[in-house]
Structures are given as C-alpha cells and as structure tokens.
Amino acid sequence: MPKFLEQKLKKEYGSNSAVPYKVMNAIGAMHGSKETAKGRAMEAKHERDTRHMDHGHKNVVNRSSHGEKLRHG
C-alpha cells in the first residue's frame, strides 16, 4: 500500500480508523488488503517526486486534475 498515503490519511482520520483503507480501496490503490499496480505506481511516483525535490530542483511541471500546468519553486 502507498505508505505516504496511508500516513496522510491516518493523520487526518485517526490511527484506529478504517477510513484510510476504505479510501485507498475506493481509489484503486488497494484491493482488500492487497496493494494494486496502481498503488505501487503511486508509491513509486511519490518516491521519484520527493527525491527530485530533495535535490533542490525547481520548476518541476506537473499537471493539475484539470489539465493546467502547475509550477513548483
């Protein structure tokens, strides 16, 4: 399961809540207690993005959910 997402959701909903797992199942990151390919891809992208930002790179272009470009830095 995407650990970054699990930590973020547990922080928001509480560590004893079932909501984080329900959310990850609903978005397709998990199927029951198993991580899906989408979940593994989310974790890999998160790792790439955080590693990239840790090296001081700026002006990384991402796209929002509406397709417009977002600039960081």
N, C-alpha and C positions, 0 to 999 in steps of 0.2 A: 504494500500500500504506500502511496506517496506520504512519506513521513512529514514533510513540510506542511502538507495539507491537514494531516491528522493533528499535528501540534497546533496549527492555527484554529481548527475547529474545536479542539478540546479546550483551548484557551477561551474561546467565545462561549461555548455551551457547557463547560464543566467537564472534568476528567471522568466522572462516573456516568455521563450521559451517553445514550445510544445514538443521539442525533448525528455526531460526526460520521459514524459508519453508515447511517441511513443516507446522509448527503452524498458520501463517496459512492454508495451503491446507485443512487439516483442519477449521478452524473456519469456513471460508467467507469469510474476508476477502480471499482471493486465489483465482484460478483459473489455475493455471500461473504465468505471470509477469505476469498482468493483475490489476489491482485490481477487486474486485466492488463492487456497490452497497452491500453490507453493510460492506465495508471502508471505503468513502467515508463511510458513515453513522457508523461507529465513530470515524473521524478527526474528523468534524465534532462529534460529541458530546464527544469528548475536548477539543477546542478550546473549546467552549462551557463545559464544566465547569472547565477550568483558568483561562479568562478570568474566569469568575464568581468563583472562589476568589481570584484575584489582586486583586480589588476589595474584598476584606475581608468578603464576605457570609458570614454564618454561618447555621447551622440549615438547611442545604440538605438536603432529604429525598430520599434515594434508596432504592431497594428492593434487598434482597439477592436472591440467586438463589432463596431460599426464600420470598420474598414479604413478609418482615417489614421494617419501616421502619428505616433507619439514619440517624442524625443526625450531621452533621459540625459541629465547632466548639464 
